Amino acid sequence: MIIGHGGNIYKLAKDLGVTPAEITDMSSNLNPLGPPEGLMEHLASKLSTIVSLPEVDAGHIKGLLAGKYGISPSTILAGNGTTEFIYAIPRALGTKRALIVGPTYADYRDACEMYGAEADFLVSQKENAFCMDPKDIAEAADGYDTVFLCNPNNPTGTMVAAEEIKAMAESRPDIRFVIDESYLPFACDSYAESTARYGLENVVVLNSMSKVFRIPGLRVGFLIASDALIAEFSKYVLPWSVNAMAQAAVDFILSGGEAIDTFLKETRAYVKEEKDRFVAALEKMPGITPFGAETYFVICELAAPNTAAALWTALAEEAILIRDCTNFIGLEGEFVRFSLKDKETNTRLLALLEKHLR
Ligand SMILES: Cc1ncc(COP(=O)(O)O)c(C=O)c1O
């Protein structure tokens, strides 16, 4: 397991001698508007379900998700967060050489490393605002059996349209493409605009419930792929890997009809407005360059004499946790990532950045 994830509020709280609840976590990418209204009460009413085994393959919630995408439940697996599937990929796909479109989430490489698969990076450049043409990915994939693409990407926030991913995958039927759509619901109607809707034979789509619905503690995510690939993944999925409370939460969310559709629309509207405001304020500040993003996390480059480590420390002393991005492979320079929260907290962060940046 790597130790480079964001969100380690427990360590910072211990160092500062405060409780984790007193830390403002702007390092992990969770929906500031979540969880959806009524979910907590629903879960409280479902506590008694923990005295029985949950449905072994989470079939009910898989059926609900299938309905949302308009696909067959047989093409879906439910697991203990998408993390369960990321670490199953090298075994299920028989990955020997993976190409990871970076800079990106570290676990794809860690999963390859864990199972002895070689992993190389195809790195996007800041001069192109970290955008990557899928045609270039298809071309660079010669000699690789698996390609990982996070869409929208963490930490750069860049996004590729589903039709372009479809064209890329169709141009390379010899390669398996893993498309991590964990952040797609922040950018668009992720059911209507997912790559999963094309039912491509060589594509695996990951869908996390943790981020947009803000239930990372429940650990639930989905994998969507062709029947043939599902058969391979099924060999590595543990029985009951989605616990009873997680299944109850997803049932509430995916049966939520209009209320949840409204929640998702409001999330997208809030994210856009708040991110635009935040980025506009940063653009006027010295020593920092924000990169436009399709998501509510914003990656920024710091200019000397500012460093990511110094800014991290200065904000940590104010009990604010941000992501120092210097350990992202392929990100050369001093980068930090801010995950936006409510307006008041974001405004406080802007004031602190004014104070600390030179
Ligand atoms: C891009 C990406 N994919 C997957 C995950 C894992 O999410 P989960 O296992 O909670 O679904 C994360 C978590 O930060 C992430 O950033």
The ligand as a Tripos MOL2 file, in Angstrom:
@<TRIPOS>MOLECULE
LIG
   16    16     1     0     0
SMALL
NO_CHARGES

@<TRIPOS>ATOM
      1 C1         -8.7480    8.5490   -9.5480 C.3       1 LIG1
      2 C2         -9.1470    7.7230   -8.3800 C.ar      1 LIG1
      3 N1         -9.6280    6.4930   -8.6030 N.ar      1 LIG1
      4 C3         -9.9930    5.6950   -7.5880 C.ar      1 LIG1
      5 C4         -9.8700    6.1260   -6.2810 C.ar      1 LIG1
      6 C5        -10.2750    5.1840   -5.1850 C.3       1 LIG1
      7 O1        -11.5690    5.4270   -4.7950 O.3       1 LIG1
      8 P1        -12.5100    4.3540   -4.0640 P.3       1 LIG1
      9 O2        -11.7110    3.1260   -3.8100 O.co2     1 LIG1
     10 O3        -12.9300    5.0150   -2.8140 O.co2     1 LIG1
     11 O4        -13.6330    4.0930   -5.0260 O.co2     1 LIG1
     12 C6         -9.3980    7.4100   -6.0030 C.ar      1 LIG1
     13 C7         -9.2750    7.8870   -4.6140 C.2       1 LIG1
     14 O5         -8.7460    8.9230   -4.3090 O.2       1 LIG1
     15 C8         -9.0270    8.2360   -7.0850 C.ar      1 LIG1
     16 O6         -8.5800    9.4770   -6.8930 O.3       1 LIG1
@<TRIPOS>BOND
     1     1     2 1
     2     2     3 ar
     3     2    15 ar
     4     3     4 ar
     5     4     5 ar
     6     5     6 1
     7     5    12 ar
     8     6     7 1
     9     7     8 1
    10     8     9 2
    11     8    10 1
    12     8    11 1
    13    12    13 1
    14    12    15 ar
    15    13    14 2
    16    15    16 1
@<TRIPOS>SUBSTRUCTURE
     1 LIG1         1 GROUP 0 **** ****
